[in-house]
């Protein structure tokens, strides 16, 4: 276990006083070195030596910062924190897995340099739009710019710098306690989502490159320092991991799903194609997370929006942003849709699109993000039946619990039209997920009636006709 050795706090002294102190402290250093040899390198004695030397070197200017760690080096801190030392793994290809203990001296220095850069200026110097080395497409037979991209390949040096910078950011957040939670809370499996490069890049056999693809979330990682600063400056880092997740999901309510482009006679330029990506984010690869956060102007539009590539892009966006504050997120598959799984909190969304769907944007009173989270106990088998998929169920469940105004309006219209329950708007809203008997067992119509009566009847409900 690493134990910090903090610099002493002391007032500045005159030149004469410092000269006298230097003599006295030099004698003390001799005795401390002897004590260090006798105690076979006592960590406590070594700290006293460092503190004495610091006092001698900074006598004239003094020190008022109690948080200076005289013994800290990133390599030492990692080596003395075994769970993290084991978790940090760089995979440069499909057959090599290098744990930190096997890294070269140059790689360890590279990581430490990125750590120091991020500490100094909160910007590792990574581009928003890294150079792309290759593409794979949904339809390999076409492979043109209009067809959806499934895999984006990168040169090893770009992938390495991006991964190392994110590791450095995670370590900086932990060492300097920039968030209220600690990495020690995470299991080995959960640490892997922050420190094992296979959860950022995968090897593409067809491209012969490290790559981003759908099962990592369709989003291009940004500079972790700038992303962290964006979260902090927007007030999204809260007092707990759960509150931070909910705050970011609330921000995601303002996202807009990308769409196909091109004239009416050219409908084959699909969302997620290179041309489609270029039109929305001015980048042919997956949406850069920094551009989604900042907002971009899509071709033929005049106002910026926070565009996302649907559930795949949003899941990647959440994964990349939250990892900069040490919150691991896994991308689950929901019948071809992307599902953000917030591992530590034990909750997931039923669909990556949930936060910004029509119900979440427009229903009143507003549905809180907490209401649409689903406990992980339900995950096993939740998406097993793709003919009757549960994708999107979280929001519909929330609507059933909360009975928003729009559902009351549906019931009032059904009553005005004299429709039986199986033929009405209310049942049509729920029938993808629930049978009539299941809705009746939840007392849905009775509860709707009670709420309508409480408000004074359908004549008092906005837009009953």
SVG drawing of the C-alpha trace seen along z (x, -y; Angstrom):
<svg xmlns="http://www.w3.org/2000/svg" viewBox="-69 -38 96 53">
<polyline fill="none" stroke="black" stroke-width="0.4" points="0.0,0.0 1.5,-3.3 1.9,-5.8 2.4,-9.5 5.2,-11.6 4.0,-15.2 6.2,-18.2 6.4,-20.2 4.6,-23.5 6.8,-26.4 7.2,-30.2 10.0,-31.7 13.2,-32.7 16.0,-35.2 19.3,-34.3 21.1,-34.3 18.5,-32.1 18.6,-29.7 22.4,-29.4 22.1,-28.5 19.3,-26.0 21.3,-24.5 24.1,-23.6 21.7,-22.2 19.7,-20.2 22.9,-18.9 23.9,-17.3 20.4,-15.9 20.6,-14.4 23.7,-12.4 21.9,-10.8 18.9,-10.1 20.9,-8.3 22.6,-6.2 19.1,-5.4 18.0,-4.5 20.8,-1.9 20.2,-0.5 16.4,0.0 17.0,1.5 15.3,-1.3 12.5,-2.3 9.9,-4.1 9.3,-6.5 13.0,-7.4 13.1,-7.9 10.2,-10.3 12.0,-12.3 15.0,-12.6 12.9,-13.9 11.2,-16.4 14.5,-17.6 16.0,-18.1 12.9,-19.9 13.1,-22.3 16.7,-23.0 16.1,-23.5 13.0,-25.8 14.0,-27.7 13.9,-31.1 10.5,-30.8 8.8,-28.5 5.9,-26.3 2.1,-26.7 0.9,-23.7 0.3,-20.6 -0.5,-18.3 2.9,-18.1 3.9,-14.4 7.7,-14.1 7.8,-10.4 5.3,-10.2 6.2,-8.8 3.4,-7.3 5.3,-4.1 5.9,-3.6 2.2,-4.4 1.1,-1.8 3.5,0.8 2.4,0.3 -1.3,0.5 -1.6,4.2 -5.2,4.3 -4.5,1.4 -1.1,2.8 -2.9,6.0 -5.8,4.3 -3.7,2.1 -3.3,4.1 -2.2,2.8 -3.1,5.1 -1.3,3.9 -2.6,6.7 -4.8,9.8 -2.3,12.1 -0.4,9.8 -1.6,8.8 0.9,6.7 0.1,6.1 1.8,3.0 4.5,5.1 5.7,6.1 5.7,2.7 8.9,1.3 10.6,-1.6 9.7,-3.8 6.0,-2.9 6.0,-3.6 7.7,-6.9 5.1,-7.7 2.2,-7.0 3.9,-9.2 4.5,-12.0 0.8,-12.0 -0.1,-12.0 2.0,-15.0 0.6,-16.8 -3.0,-16.2 -2.2,-17.3 -0.6,-20.5 -3.1,-21.6 -6.1,-19.1 -5.4,-18.5 -3.3,-15.5 -3.2,-17.0 -5.3,-14.3 -7.3,-15.4 -11.1,-15.3 -10.9,-13.6 -7.9,-11.0 -6.7,-9.9 -8.5,-6.9 -6.6,-4.0 -9.4,-1.8 -13.2,-1.0 -15.5,2.0 -19.1,1.6 -22.4,3.2 -22.6,4.6 -19.2,5.8 -20.4,6.2 -20.8,2.4 -18.3,0.8 -19.1,-2.7 -19.3,-6.0 -23.1,-5.8 -23.3,-2.5 -23.2,-2.2 -19.8,-1.8 -19.4,1.1 -15.7,0.9 -13.2,-2.0 -9.5,-1.1 -6.6,-3.1 -2.9,-3.0 -1.4,-1.5 0.3,-4.7 -3.0,-6.6 -4.8,-3.9 -1.9,-3.6 -1.8,-7.3 -5.5,-7.5 -5.6,-4.5 -2.6,-5.6 -4.1,-9.1 -7.3,-7.6 -5.4,-5.4 -3.4,-8.5 -6.6,-10.4 -8.2,-7.7 -5.1,-7.5 -4.9,-11.3 -8.6,-11.4 -7.8,-8.7 -4.5,-10.0 -5.7,-13.6 -9.2,-12.5 -10.9,-14.6 -14.1,-12.7 -15.7,-11.5 -15.4,-7.8 -12.3,-5.6 -11.2,-2.9 -10.8,-0.4 -14.6,0.0 -14.5,1.8 -14.1,5.5 -11.3,6.8 -13.8,7.3 -15.2,3.7 -11.6,2.3 -11.0,3.9 -13.5,1.6 -11.3,-1.4 -7.8,0.1 -7.8,3.0 -7.4,1.7 -9.7,4.4 -12.6,2.3 -11.5,-0.7 -10.2,0.9 -10.6,4.4 -8.5,6.1 -10.0,6.2 -8.8,9.3 -10.0,7.9 -8.3,4.6 -5.3,5.7 -5.8,2.8 -6.9,1.8 -10.5,0.7 -13.7,-0.8 -16.9,1.1 -20.5,1.4 -19.9,3.6 -17.7,0.9 -20.3,-1.7 -20.2,-3.8 -18.3,-6.8 -14.8,-8.1 -12.9,-8.8 -11.9,-12.4 -9.1,-13.9 -9.8,-12.6 -8.6,-15.8 -10.9,-18.0 -13.8,-15.6 -13.3,-15.6 -13.2,-19.4 -16.5,-19.4 -18.2,-17.2 -16.8,-19.4 -17.6,-22.7 -21.2,-21.6 -21.8,-20.5 -22.2,-16.9 -19.8,-15.4 -21.9,-14.9 -21.6,-13.5 -21.9,-9.9 -21.5,-7.7 -25.3,-7.2 -26.0,-10.9 -23.3,-11.6 -24.8,-9.0 -28.3,-10.5 -27.0,-14.0 -25.3,-12.9 -28.5,-11.1 -30.5,-14.2 -28.1,-16.2 -28.6,-13.5 -32.3,-14.4 -31.2,-17.1 -29.5,-14.7 -30.8,-14.4 -30.7,-11.1 -28.9,-11.4 -30.7,-10.7 -30.1,-9.8 -29.0,-12.5 -29.1,-13.2 -31.8,-14.2 -35.1,-12.3 -33.8,-10.4 -30.8,-9.2 -32.2,-7.6 -29.2,-5.2 -27.1,-7.6 -27.9,-6.0 -27.3,-7.1 -23.9,-5.9 -22.4,-6.0 -19.2,-7.9 -21.1,-10.7 -23.7,-10.7 -21.1,-11.0 -19.3,-13.8 -22.6,-15.7 -23.4,-15.5 -20.0,-15.6 -17.6,-16.7 -15.8,-13.3 -16.1,-10.1 -15.6,-7.8 -17.9,-7.3 -19.2,-10.5 -16.4,-12.2 -17.6,-12.5 -16.3,-16.0 -18.3,-17.1 -21.5,-15.5 -20.9,-17.3 -20.3,-20.6 -22.8,-20.4 -22.4,-20.5 -24.3,-21.8 -25.5,-19.1 -25.4,-19.8 -28.4,-22.0 -29.2,-23.0 -28.4,-26.3 -28.4,-25.6 -26.1,-23.3 -27.5,-20.2 -26.0,-17.5 -26.2,-14.8 -25.8,-11.2 -25.7,-8.0 -28.7,-6.6 -28.4,-3.9 -25.0,-2.8 -23.6,-6.3 -25.2,-7.2 -23.9,-4.1 -20.4,-4.9 -20.8,-8.5 -21.7,-7.5 -18.9,-4.9 -16.3,-7.4 -17.4,-10.3 -17.9,-8.4 -14.6,-6.5 -12.8,-9.9 -14.4,-10.0 -13.8,-6.3 -17.3,-5.0 -17.3,-1.9 -20.0,-1.3 -20.6,1.8 -22.3,2.0 -24.9,4.8 -26.7,6.1 -30.4,5.8 -31.6,7.5 -29.1,5.4 -29.7,2.3 -27.1,0.9 -27.8,1.0 -25.8,-1.0 -25.1,1.1 -23.9,-0.9 -21.9,1.9 -21.2,0.6 -24.7,-0.8 -26.3,2.5 -28.7,0.7 -29.1,0.4 -31.3,-1.4 -33.7,0.7 -32.4,-1.2 -29.6,-3.7 -32.2,-6.0 -34.3,-6.1 -33.1,-9.5 -34.1,-11.6 -37.1,-9.7 -40.4,-11.5 -41.8,-10.5 -38.7,-11.8 -38.6,-15.1 -42.3,-15.9 -44.4,-14.1 -45.6,-16.1 -44.8,-16.1 -41.3,-15.4 -40.2,-11.8 -37.1,-11.7 -34.1,-9.7 -34.1,-7.7 -37.5,-6.3 -36.3,-4.6 -33.3,-2.7 -33.8,1.0 -32.1,3.2 -29.5,5.6 -31.3,8.6 -33.6,8.4 -30.8,8.3 -30.5,12.1 -33.1,12.9 -34.4,9.4 -33.6,9.2 -33.8,12.9 -37.0,12.7 -36.2,10.4 -39.7,11.0 -41.2,9.4 -38.2,7.3 -38.1,5.4 -36.0,2.7 -37.5,-0.6 -39.5,1.0 -38.0,-1.2 -39.7,-4.3 -43.0,-2.6 -42.9,-1.2 -42.3,-4.7 -45.3,-6.0 -47.4,-3.3 -46.3,-4.2 -46.5,-8.0 -49.6,-8.4 -48.4,-11.6 -50.8,-14.1 -50.6,-12.6 -51.8,-9.2 -54.7,-10.8 -55.5,-12.5 -55.5,-9.2 -58.0,-7.7 -60.2,-10.8 -60.2,-10.4 -60.9,-6.7 -63.9,-7.5 -65.2,-10.2 -65.0,-7.8 -66.7,-5.1 -63.8,-2.6 -63.5,0.6 -60.1,1.1 -58.6,3.4 -59.4,0.9 -58.3,-2.3 -55.2,-4.5 -54.2,-3.5 -53.9,0.2 -52.2,-0.6 -49.6,-2.5 -48.7,0.5 -49.5,3.5 -46.0,4.1 -44.9,4.9 -48.1,5.9 -51.1,8.1 -54.6,6.7 -54.8,9.0 -51.4,7.8 -52.5,4.1 -55.7,4.9 -53.9,6.7 -51.9,3.5 -55.3,1.6 -54.2,-0.7 -57.6,-1.9 -58.8,-2.2 -55.8,-4.3 -56.4,-6.5 -60.0,-6.9 -59.0,-7.9 -56.5,-10.5 -58.9,-11.9 -61.6,-12.2 -59.1,-13.8 -58.4,-16.5 -62.1,-17.2 -62.9,-14.9 -62.0,-14.9 -63.2,-18.4 -60.3,-19.5 -57.7,-17.4 -55.7,-19.3 -56.6,-18.2 -59.2,-15.5 -60.6,-15.6"/>
</svg>
